[in-house]
């Protein structure tokens, strides 16, 4: 079971990294932000699978921090796009 969970985490990371091409070549800023969110979501999923497979509770904390960083990045993007970030 542990091997299957680690393999699933690796596949999720590979799928998320495939979105990295969009982040690097995205024609619009929104495309880049969505690709960054995909990387964040994939990282969270992979970390949670690794936490279950290895029975390390600290990995769940890292996944929660990554979720917070992704949410703050989205908020910062929206504020910058609307021009509210400047005063």
Buried (B, 14 or more C-beta within 10 A) or exposed (E): EEEEBBEBBEEBBEEBBEBEEBBEEBEEEEBBBBBBBBBBBBBBBBBBBBBBBEEEEEBBEBBEEBBEEBEEBBEEBEEEEEEEEEE
